Amino acid sequence: MVDEVQWLTPSVVVPAMSVLVASVIVPLLLHWLRGRREQAARVFEVRREVYSQYFKKYEEAAAAVGSDYEEFSQVTLKQEFYKLLQAGNSPEAVVAFQSAVGEFPHKIQDAHRRATEETTVVKILGSTELLKLTQEFEELNHEILKMSSRWLAELQETLSSPDMEGPVAKEMQRKGREAGELKEKIIAQMRSELNIGQ
């Protein structure tokens, strides 16, 4: 019985516990921490890659909608209308004019498709805030897409006005500016999630 009591003395228990902690618990804890760090690094790398790919597509889409409308309304439409007037309403000129006018809604549809095709991965990997901003962006693009058909209907009336811009066109410009502001918010959110600039 005296031998059993010697095992429970502090002079034996403390070194035994120290060996147990140093040889088993600390290595397990370090292994667990390294695994978490590596997993965080992999998630960071995947997010960085996905965000950069998404942003490239988003940038292309935003540029297509914003600058194309300005160029279309200020340059292309006026040039095509002038060609139509010079041709004396010939069938070839009418077809060319209709082709030029019909091309713009197709550009908007293409921009909408490019902007929304990559959002699934961002929705999965992004934060709740980024998900909200991405959904806002999709809704805004969808509204612009729906407005393009109203814009075509309005076009006939606006051809007689001096600035060639009706209410729908002005609303599309406003939504285009909103899309630009939303782009900056999405960029800021992506940067914060990737711990860039903090």
Salt bridges, closest charged atoms under 4 A:
GLU38 OE2 - ARG34 NE 3.16
GLU45 OE2 - ARG48 NH2 2.19
GLU59 OE1 - LYS183 NZ 3.57
GLU60 OE1 - ARG114 NH1 3.68
GLU80 OE2 - LYS83 NZ 3.57
GLU103 OE2 - LYS107 NZ 3.49
ASP110 OD1 - ARG113 NH2 2.38
ASP110 OD2 - ARG114 NE 3.27
GLU117 OE2 - LYS57 NZ 3.20
GLU117 OE1 - ARG113 NH1 3.19
GLU129 OE2 - LYS132 NZ 3.93
GLU138 OE1 - LYS123 NZ 3.18
GLU143 OE1 - LYS175 NZ 2.49
ASP163 OD2 - LYS170 NZ 3.98
GLU171 OE2 - ARG174 NH2 2.40
GLU171 OE2 - LYS175 NZ 3.72
GLU178 OE2 - ARG174 NH1 1.93
GLU184 OE2 - LYS183 NZ 3.58
GLU193 OE1 - ARG47 NH1 3.96
